[in-house]
């Protein structure tokens, strides 16, 4: 007779594959982390070889919850408009809304179907949630329920598209190895929560008096109960001999629970209350144990524990049944077979036209998915870096359609919704290690990542082992972990220099020696890397990878388009300007030169200025461009193009310009690809290098250029209207071809990596305590108790305050159902840090409200130290990322306020909708403050605490983003 270990070994060697692989956009919320049912179902899709983009609703604010429901109830409407960026990048054949009451409005559902997308809805909390879900299930092509009892309920409600999709478990859960922990060993365990479940506590407390019992979860009365997650939860399950399952739901239904399959998959015997539906999955007495009451349960447990052979027989039989029939891989294959063969017989609720559309959508099949990790400075709002990501990822997928690019990013959530690429936080080394176990290759690039400007600030040589996220080591930790696992490492499109520090040179040499291939972006970078000791034969160069980006074939619509056309129709020449902050030069001098140049141009002819930010965020390009606009003549119309700016909007703006004045490399590069006369302000040698390679070096000017020389160059560009010089055109065409050829060759080298046999498993649980070495530099930041004040409002008796169990969060809400102008509420406290050394604190400002029609009515005001961040409550649900640097002080004054500017429509939900939270994410030491802002925010406006910000000129036009 086979043992469980032998069955596991067979399962480990088995490849689940249905013969086709789709692009599946998977939407869900893993409430209980990586061991959640939603996570398990997502992993099983990947184990089938499908190409999956998993957007966790917990982090992506793309859903509307009008009735504030929870616990799997609905409706929670996923907003198709907010998915469009991910859809455009990922091109899904299917969208799965997995549990949590997720659905679409009828209009959005039709919009998605019109794009050739099949819609699948999964409900996992039936029968309890049926009353709130059934009215919205019809928008899906197929909807599933976890409960056999609910099938009849849907039919009686007239919902004909619902099929049975029972619980299961993914194969990675079953085969995953975890170390044994003797302290977790027990004869009888229960994994689950007992909050408001007296029946569960009654049974387990009674068993605890007769057996060795452990309980895991919240609400248990048994001492030393704990909550477990990740692989520790699996460890707890594998250390318990017999698991108790309670089939009664909170609403009083008898139902199969997912824990049954998890327990059997962990190699335990499951004991559950007897009911008919369970007998369709496991045989009572042979594969699982059934009981009628507590006394019957205790008796059967004793019999089983006294007879090891019988215990092993039941355990083995249940495990064999599970791996042969009850994995989520089995469940998906059954459902997908039905969808692929959609017809009036298999899906009678659909008309003939829709079944034909589904067949067309699901007929194309990709090769079995394989992952390649691409690491770079992505998701941080820099459009140049986002174009690099687009270029390299597209090349990797073109070289091998099997490739799923997984991005190690600064902000993974932005990458996922804007590019349609799965992503994780690059600085999260635990997540990076987990991702590496399912990757075939690692690519680092592009952009200027090998330099020593921040090398000492990162810790010098120690940075390679300290886990810092910046400088050379910050982009070396991940590929080095990959090399330990034998995963190939490639560099694509990378820039190098300056690199004078001997230790930095040695680190670059070491990293280069680990690579399979290195493609640098220019000859100067190759010289720098060669001086570090890397042989020239290991290196190749090619033009910047942004030359290989496909430019849009169509342009956006909206207010921005209309405004620029209006200016052109009125005879204005359009002059684009891009400026950036640069700490190594007095930017006031640059501003003065650009202001005087533009004002002088306007004296000679009608011009309008189009301000083009390439780096999103209030303290970056937007801030200096707004400062520029204030110094321009009132006769010059100014269009402040909003950030973040996408390629389509930027390309449209550049195509409409008569002239561009820019500091940033990629703005100049794209403008030249559109043959737009461009003047470059050289803050870095890469900008001059670009103008030289296109033969326009005379228009690359130093930052200390006089306004007269800048005026002459700008006048030359305006008179040119469009670049027609054949030498220039040949050069640009050659650069585009060489970039595309080299990038394609580099991508094909990556694609040559051996395909590894991988299984998607539960991530390792992070250490509960920092290591002794890390503890020495670990820092804590927390809010003190807050004080409330209000204007024209009555303070609530129970004030939203710093939570006692979560001092890293600060909350505020309007205590009124009818906000009117003049009302204010303030929550003041201090942010306390545990060191006077220089530190950077990362925070998140979160609002639960977004309504375009209510913008301008309520402001969110956050004071941190000597600065104030102001944002519109109704602008967006996207979290605002904040970084504050401080030193020499243990306490930073903080104030969180809501200010009502205009009367709002009365609504009982205002106290909920106006809730705003500030959360501390992390804190880390920095070796010096450097020439960087003391405060950064990804949205809103920043101003000194004492000063009032001047209003912009009425001749300036701010256009809402449509990109």
N, C-alpha and C positions, 0 to 999 in steps of 0.2 A: 504494500500500500504506500502511495506517495505521502511525503510529509509536507507540511506547510512551506518549509524552506525550499523544497524541490518545486512546488507549485509557483513560488515566488521567482525562482530562478528561470522557470519557463516563461513567466510573464515578463521578466526583465528582457528576455531575448525576443519577445514578440513585438512586431510592428503593427499597430492598428492603422489600417489604410483602406478606405472605401473605393479607391480608384479614381477619385476626383478631389480637387482642393480648391476652395473658394476664398474670396476676400470677404471676411466677415467683420463688420463693425459691431462690437459687443459692448452694450451699455448696461451698467449695473452698479450696485454699491455694496462693497464688501464690508458690512457693518462689523463683523467679528474678525476682520483681518484675513490673513492668508489661509486660515482653515475654514473660512466661511463657505457656504454652499456656492455662492456666486463665484468665488475664486476657483473652487473645484471645477465648476462647469467650464470656466474659461480655460483652465489648464487642459482639460480633456479635449477641447477643440484643437488646441495646439498639438496635443499628442496624436491627433488624427491627421496632422500635416497641413491643416488649413492655415491661411494667412490671416491673423487675427490682430485687430487694433482694439484694445480694451480701454475704454474710457470710464474711469470710476467716477460716478456722480458725486461721490464724497469730495472730490477735488475739482471737478469740472462743473462750474455753475451754469449749466446749460438746460436746466429744468425749472418749470414753474409749478409751485405747489399751492394752488389757489385756496384749498380748504385746510391747509396746514396739517395734513394727515401724516401718519407714520405707521410703523409696524407692518409694512407690506400692503397697506390700504392705498386706494387710488381715489381720484386720478392725480398723477403727477405727470405733467405734460413736458416731454422733451421738446425743446424748441428747435425745429429743423433749421432755422436761419443760423443759429449758433453752431450747428454741426457742419455748415456748408464748407468751411475751410478744410476740415478733416475729410469730408466726402470728396472734395476736389482733389486732395492730395492722395488719398487712399483708394478711391474708386471702388467702394464696396459693392459686391453683388447682393449682399444680404445685411440687414440690420437686425440684431437680436436685442430686444428690451428684456433684460433678465430681472424679473421680480421687482420688489419695491413699489408696486403700483405704477410703474413707468408705462406711458402710452404716448400717443400723438393725437393732436386734434385731427378732425377729418380732413381739414385743408392741408395740414402738414403731411399727413399720411399720403394723400393723393399726390402732393408735390414730390415726395420721395419715390413713390411708385412710378411717376412720370419720368424719373431719372433712371428707370430700369432696376430699381432696388426692391428686393423681396423683403417683406416685413414679418418678423416672427416675435410673438409676445410670450413670455414665460411667467407663469404665476406659481409661486413656491409656498404660499401661506394659505391655500385653500384647506378646508371650507371657510375658515374664519374671515377671510377678506372678500369672499364672494359678493357680499352686498355692495361693496364699493368698487369692485373691479368689473363686474359683468357688463355694465352699461358702456364700457369703453373698449371691450375686447374685440369688437367687430372690425376695428380699423386695421387689424393685422390680417395678413394672408392666411396665417394659421396661428392659433393661440393654444397654449397648453396649460393643463392643470396638474398639480401633484397628487390630487386626491380622486380616487375612483368615485367616491360619493358625490363629488362636485360635478362630474360629467352629466348626471341627470339634472342637477340644478341649472346648469347652463342651457341644456336642451329645453327645460321647462320655461326658461326666461327668453327663449327664442334665439339664443346665441348658438349658431350651428357650426362655427369654425374651430371649436375647442376639442382637442384630443388629449389623451392620457399620456403624461410624461412623468413617470414615477421618480422618486429619489434614487440616488446611486452614490458612487464615489469614483474619483478619477484614479487611473492606474498608478500615477506617480505617488499618490498617498499610500497605496498598498505596498509598493516596492521600496519606498524610501527607507534608508537605514538611519536609525537613531541609536545613540548609546544607551545602554541600560543604566538606570539610576535606582539603586537599591532602596533609596529613601522613598521612592514613589510606588514600591511594590505593595500590592494589596490583593486580597481574595475577591473583594467586591468593590466596585467603583460605580460612580455615576458622574458623567460629564455633562453639564448643562446648568441652567440657572434655576433657582428656587424662589425668586422674588414673588411674593403673593401666591405661592403654590404650596399651601399647607399639606396637601396630599403627598407631595414628594418628600417633604421634611418628615412627615409621620412615618412613611415607609423606611426611609434611610436611617432615621434615628433608631427605629426598632431593630433594623438589621445590625446597626453598629453595636448593639448590646450582645450580639451572638457571633459576629464575624469581624474579621479585619477589614474595615471599611474606610474608603477615602472618597471625598466628594470634591468636585472641581467646578467653580463658577460662583456667582453671586447669590446671596440670600440663604445659604445653608446654615443650619443650626449646629452642625457637627464641627468641633474645634479644628483649627488649622486648615480649613478649606481655603483654596486659592484659585484664582483665575489664571488659566493657561492659554497660550496662543502659539501660533507657528509650530515649529517642530517640537516644542516642549509639550504642546497639546497631544501630538502624536506619541511622544514619549510617555506621557501619562496613560494614554489608552493602551499602549503595549505593555505596561507594567501592571495592569489590572487583569485578573484572570476572568472574572465574570462581570459583565456590564449590565446595569439595570436601565431599561427603557420604559418611559411612561408615555403611553399612546394618547392620553387625554390632552386635547388642545385647550388654550385659554378660553375659547368660546364654548367648550364642552363637547366637542366632537371627538370621536375615536378615529385616529389617523396614523398612517405609517410616518415615522420620523426619519430624518436623514441620519440621525445618530445610530440607527440600526445598522446601516451599511458601513458607517465609519468604524463602529465597534468590531464588526465581523472582519473588515479590511485590516484592522490592527491586529488580527489574530486572536481575538478574544471570543468567548461564548456570550451571546446576548440573551438576556432574560427579559421578556416583554409580556404585558398583558395579552391574553388571547383574544383575537377577533378575526373575522373571516378574511378580510383583505390581505392580511399578512400571510396567510397560507398560500397565496398565489406566488409568493416570492421565496419563502423558506418553509420547510416541513417542520412542524412542531415535533419535538422529541428526537429528531434525527439531525437537524441542522441548527435549530435554535431551541430555547426553552420557553414554554408558555406557562403563565400562572393566572389563577383566578382571583386570589386575594393575598394579603400579606403573609398569612400563615402558610398558604400553599407555596408561596415564593420561598419562604425560609426553609421549608421542608425540602424542596427541590434543589436549592442551593447546597444544603448539607449533603444530600445524596451525591450530587455531582462532585463536590470537593472531596468526599470520602472515596471516590472511585476514579482514580487518575486515568484509567483506560477509557472509561465512558466519557470523561471530560474531553480527552484528546479526540475521541471518535466524533463527538458533536462539533467540536471546534474545527476539525479538518473538513467535515462534510459542509459546514456552513461556508468556510473559506472557499472551497472548490466551487460551490454554487455561485458565490459572489463573482469570482474572477471569470467564470464562464458565461454569466448572464446579466450581472447587475452593476457593471461599471458605467459611468456616464458616457464613456466611449460607445458602449452598446446603445445607450439611449439616443445619442445624437445620430448614430448610423441609421437607426430605425426611422427617426423623424426625417432625416435628409433623403432617405430612399423614397419616402412618400412625396417629398417636395420635388425631387428630380423627375419623378414620374407623374407629375401633377396632371390630373385629368378629371373629367366629370365623375369618374368612379372613385378615385382616391381622395378627391377634394370636392365633393358635390356642392359645397356652399359657394364655389367660385363659378363665374360664367366662363364661357369658352374663350373669350378674348383674354381674360386675366390668366387662365391656365397657360395659354399660348405665350403670353408675356413672361410668365415665370419660367417656362421651359427655355425661352431665349436668354433670359438673364443667367440661368444656372447651367447652361450647356458649356460655356467656356470653362476650362480647368487649367490651373497653374501647376507647375511642378510642386512636389512636396516642399513645404517651407523650410528654409534654413536661415539662421540669424547671423548677421554681421553687425558688430557694434561700431558705431561711428562716434568718436569723442572730439568735442571742440567747444568753442565758446558760443553755444547755441541757446536760443530762447531768452537771451538777455536784452532783447529789444534793439540790437544793432543790425540794421538792414543788410549791411555788407556781409556780416557773418551768416545771416539767414540765406542770402543768395549763395554763399559758399556751400551751406548745407544742402540747398536745393540742387546745386550742380553736382556735388559728389554723390548724394543719395540717388539721384536719377541715373548717374553713370553706373553705379553698382547694380541697380535693378535692371538696367539695360544689358549689362554684361551677363547677368544670370537672373532670369525671371523668378527663380526659386528664392532669391535673396529677400528677406525682410530686414530692412535697416532699423536697428534699435539704437537710439541716440542717447549718449551720455551727455546731458545738457545742464546748463545753469538753471533753467526753468523748464522742467520736462512737460508741464501741463500746457504751456504755450506752444511748444513744439508739437504736441499731440493734436491740438485743435487747429493749429495754423498750417501744419505740414502733413498731417495724417500719418505720422510716424510714431511708433511706440517709443517711449522715452523714459529715462530715470535720471535722478539727480547725480551728476558726475561726482560730486564731493561725498556721496554716500557710499563708502567703500564696502559696506556689508551688502547693499543692493548690487553694487558692481560685481562683487564676487559671485553672488547668486546668478546674475545675468551671464557671467562668463561660462558657467557650466552648461549653457545651452547655445553657445556661440561657436561659429566655425572660424571666425577671424575678427581681428580688431584693427580699425583704421583710426589714425589720429590726424587731424587736419580739417580745414586748412586755416590760413591766417597766420599772423606772426606770433607763434607760440614759443619758439626757442630764443629767448633773450634773457639778459641778466638784469633788466631794469628793476625787477622785484625779487631777485634771487636771494639777497641777504635778508630782506624783509620776511621772506618765506621760511627762513631758517638755514639758508646755505645748504651744505651737504645733508644736514639732518632732515631736510624737507622730503627726501625720498623715502624716509621710513616713518615720518611723523603723521602722514596722512593729510597734509595741507592741500588746499584746493587750488592754490595760485602758483604762478611761475612755472618753471620747467618741470618740476616734480609733479605739479598738479595735473599735468597731462601725461605723466609717466607712470603713475601708480597703477592705473587700470591695465595698460598693456603689460606691465611687469607681472602682475598677478596672472594675466593670461599666459605669459610665457612659462610660468610655473606649471600650468596645466597643458603646455604644449600647443597653445593656440597661436597661429601666425599673427605677426604684427607688421602693419604697413603704415607708411606716412605718405599723405597725398596733399599737394597744394600748400605746403607749409612754408612760412617765411622765417628767416633766422637773422638775428642781430638786433641791437648790438650785443656782442658776446666777448667781453674782455676779462671777466673774472675767471681765474684759472680753474676754480672748483666748478663753476658753471660750464666751462668748456669740457671738463672731464665728465660731467654728468651727461651732456649732449653726446659725447663720444660713446659713453656706456649705453645710452638708450639707442643710438644709431646701430650699435653692434648687435642689438637684439632683433633688428627689423629684417623682413624679407625684401622690402623695397622701399626706396625713398624718392619721392617726386617733390622737388622744391619749386617755388614759384618764380625765382629769378636767379640770374648768375651771381648777384651780390650775396644772396643767401647761401649759394653753393660755396663761395669763397669763405664765408664765415664758418660754415660747417667743416670745410677742409682744414682751416686753421685750427679747429678744435681737435684735429687728429683723425678725421674720418677719411678713408681713401676715396679719391675721386671716382673710382670705378663703381663704388657703391651708390653713387648719387646720379640723379638726372634732374633736369630742369625743364620747365615749360611755362608758357604765359599763365597768368592768373586764371584759376578755374572759373571765374565769373564770366570770362569770355565765352565759355561753353554753355552758359545758361540760355535756354530757349526764351527769346523775348515774346511777350504776349502778342497774339494775333488779333485780339480785340481789346477794346478799352472799356473801363467802367462807366457807369451812368450815375448821375446824381448831382448834388449841389456844386461839387468841385468842378465837374465838367462844365456845368452851366455858367459858373462864374468866370472861368478862364475864357470861354467862348464869348461871353458878354464883353470882357475887356478887349479881346482881339477885334470884335465887331466895332468897338468904339475907337479903334485906331491905336491902341496901346501896343508897344513892343514889350514882350514878356522877358524879364530878367530874373532868372532863378538864382537864389543864394543859399549856400550851405556853409555854416560855420560850426565849429565845435569848441568845447573847452579844451585848453591846452596849458598845463601847469608850468611848462618850461619856457613860456614866453608871455610878456604882458599883453593880454588879449584886448585891453582897452585901446592899445595902439592900433591893433588890427581893425577893431570896430570903427575907430575914427577914420581910418583910411577908406574902409568900405562905405561908410556913411557919406563921406565927402565925394567919393567917386559916383555913387548912385545919385546924389543930389545934383552933381554936375551933369551927369547924363540926362537927368530929367529937365535941366535947363535948356538942353539942346533939342530934345524930342520927347514925345509922350512915351513914358515907360510905366509899367506896373511891376512890382516886385513880388515874386513868388518864393516864400520862405520854405525850404525843404529840409525837414529834420531827418537825419539818417539814424540817429540814436534816440529811442523813446525814453521818456522820463522828464520830469519837470526840471531837473538840475543839469540837463545835458543840452542838446542842440536847441530845443525849443526855448530855453531860457535866454540864451545868447541871441537867438533870432528875434525874440520879443524885445530885447534890449536894443537891437539894431533898429527895429521898426520905430521905436520911440524917437530916434534921432533923425528920421527922414522927414523931408518936407511934407506938409499936409496935403500937397497936391499929388503926391505919389500914392496910388492905391496899393495896398499891401494885402496879399492873401497868405494867411498863416495856415499852411497845409498841416492838418493834425497828425500826430503820431499815435500809435505805431503805424508806419506807412508800409504797405505791401508792394510787391514788385509791379503789379498791374497799375496801381495808382501812380507810383513813381515813374514808370515808363511812360504813362500818359502825360504826366507833367513835363518830363524831359522832352518828349516829342513836340510839345506845344511851345517850347522856349525858343527865343531868339538868341539867348546867351545864358551861360551858366558860370557863376563864380563859386568855387567850392574848395574846401579844405580836404574833404574826404575822398579817398582813392576811388571807391566804387561808384560814387556819384559821377566822377569824371569819366570813368571807364564806360559806364552805361550811356552817358551823354555822347561820348565819342562813337559808340556803336550805333547811335541814332544820328550821327553826323552833326551834332549840335556844337557850335563854337563854344569853347570852354576855357576859362582862365583858372589856373590852379594856384592855390596858396599853400606852399610847401612847408608843412610842419614835420614831415618825415621823409626820408630819402625815397621811400616807395612811391610817393606822389611824383617826385621829379622823374624817377625811373619810368613811370608810366607815360609821362609826356614825351620823354625821349624816344620810347619805343614806337610811338605813333607819329614821330617827326614834328611835334608841336612844342619842343622844349623852350622856345622863346616865350611861351605863354605860361610857363611854370615859374612863379614869382616867389621870392622869399617872404616870410612873415613881416619882415621889417621894410617891405617895399613902400616907397613914397606914394601918396595918393595920386600924384601926377602920373607916375609910371603905371599904376594900376588903372587909372582913367584911360590912358593911351591904349593899353592892352584890351580893356573892355570895349572901347570905341572901335578898335579893329575887329573884335569879334562881332559886335552888332552890325557893322557894315558888311560883314561876310555873309550874314543871314544863315547860310548852311554851308558846311564844309564840302567842297567839291573837288579839292585837290586830289589828283589821281594817285600821287605817291602816298598820301594819307589813306585813301580808300584801299589801296593795295595792302598797306601795312595792317590796317584793321582786319581786313579779310584774312590775311595770313595769320595774324594772332588768333583769330577765332578758330581757324582750321587747326593750327598747331595745338591750341589748348584742348580742343575736342579730341584730337587724335591721341595726345599724351594721356588725357584723363581716361579715355576709353581703354587704352593699353594698361594703365594702372589698375582700373577696375577689373579687367580680365585677369590680371595677376592675383587679385584678391579672390576672384571666383575660382581660381585653381586650387584653393585650400581644400583639403579632404573633407568630405561630409562626415560629421561625427554622428554616431547613433546617440540621440539625446532623449531624455524623458523630462518633462516639466514636473517639478516637485515643489513641495512646500519650502519656502525660504527658511534658513536657519534663524532661530530666535536670537536676537541681539543680547549681548551680555548684560545682565541686570546691573552690574556695578562696573565702573571703569577700571582698567588695569592700574596697577600701582604707579606705572610710569605716567599714564594719562591723568591720574588723579592729581598729580602735582601741578598740572596746568589747567585742570577743569575749572570752569567759572560758572557762577550762578547769577542770573538776573531775575528779579521778581518785583511785582507791584506791592506797595504798602497799602494799608486800608485806605479807602477813598472817602472823600468828603463831598457831599452833594450841595448844590445851590441851584436856584431857578429864578427866572424872571417871567412874571405873569403866568406862572404854572404852580400848581399845588404838588409838592413832592409826594410820591407814593409812600405809603407806610412801609411796604417792603421794597426797598430800593435795590435795583440791580447794582451790584457792587463787585469788588474783587471777591471771587469765590474762595471760600476757606480751604477747599481741597484743590484749588488750582490758582495759586497766586500769580501765575504767569499770564493771566487773562484779566482784562478790564472791560466792563460792559456799560452801555447806556441805552436809554430808550425814552421816547416822548410819552409821558403819562397823560395822554389826552386822546380823545377820539375825533377832535376837530381842531387841528393846528391852525393858528392864525398868526399873521405877521407880528413880530415883536417877542414872541415866546422863545425862551431859551432854557436849556438845562445843561448843567456843567458837573463834571465828575473829575475832581482833582486829587492827585496823589503823587507819589514819587516812584520812580523806577530805581530800585536799589541794586547795585552791583557789589560783588564781594571783593573788589580789588581797586586800587588807585592806579594800577598799571593801564597803559593804553589798551582799550578793547573795542571791538565792534559788536553791536547788538543787532540781531536781525528780528524784525517784528512784522506782523501782518495785520492790516486794517480790513475788516470784513463787514460788509453790509448785506442784508438779505433782500434788498429792494432794488428794483430796476423798472422804471417807467419813463419812457422818453417824454411823454406829455406832462410829466410832473417835474421835469428838470427845472432848476431855478427856484424851487419853492422851499427846500430845506437844505441847509449846508451842514456837512460834517467838518468839525474843526478839531484838529489834534495838535496840541502843543507838546513839543519835546525839547526840553532845555530852552535854548534861545531862538528856536525856530517854530513856525506854525505851518502845518499842512492843512489846506482847505480843499475840500472836494464836495461834489454834489451827491447827496444821498441817493438820488434816483438815477445816477449816471450808469452804473454797472454793478453787477454782482461779483465781478472779477476781483479777487483780493488785491489790495494795494501792498506791494512789497516795500518795506522800509528798512534802511540800514542807518544806524546812528553810531558815530565814533566819539569816544570820550576818553579822558584820562585825568587823573588827579582828583576825582570826585567819586564818592561812594553813592551819591544820590542825584538823580536827574529829575527836575520837576516835570510832571506830566499832567496834561489836562485834556479830557475828551468831552466835546460839547456838541450839541445839536442846536442849530439856530434856524428858526422859521422866518423866511424872507417874505413869503406871500401866502395868502389864505389857501388852504388845501380843502379838498372835498371831504366832508365828514365820513368816517368809516370806523367801525368797531375794531378793525384790525390794525389801526395805526400803532398802538403800543408794540405789536409784534413786528410789523413791517419796518418800523424805525429803529429796531434794535441794531446797534453797531458794537463791534467787539475789536479790541486790540489785543493781540496775543504775542508773547515772546516765543520766538522759534528757537534761537540758539544764541550763544555768546562765545566769542573766542578772543584770545589775546592777539594783538598785533605788535610787531617790534617797533614800529613808529607810525605816526599818523600820516606821513607822506603828504604830497601835494594833492589831496583829494578832498571833496566836500565833507563837512562834518555830518551832513544829513543827506540822504538820497531817498526819493520816493518814486515809484513806478507810475504814479498817476497823481492828479491833483496839482495844486500850486504851492510853492514853498516861499515863505517870506520871513524876515526877522520878526521876533515876537513883539518888539516895540513899535515897528513901523507899519504904516498903512501902505499897501501896494497902490501905485498910481494906476489910474485907468488908462487903457490903450486909446490911441487916437481913433477918432470916428472914421477916418479914412481906411483903417485896417478892416479886413474881412476875415472872420474865422469861420471855416467851413467844416461842418460835422463830417467825420470819417465815413466813407462808403467803401473803403478798400476791403 
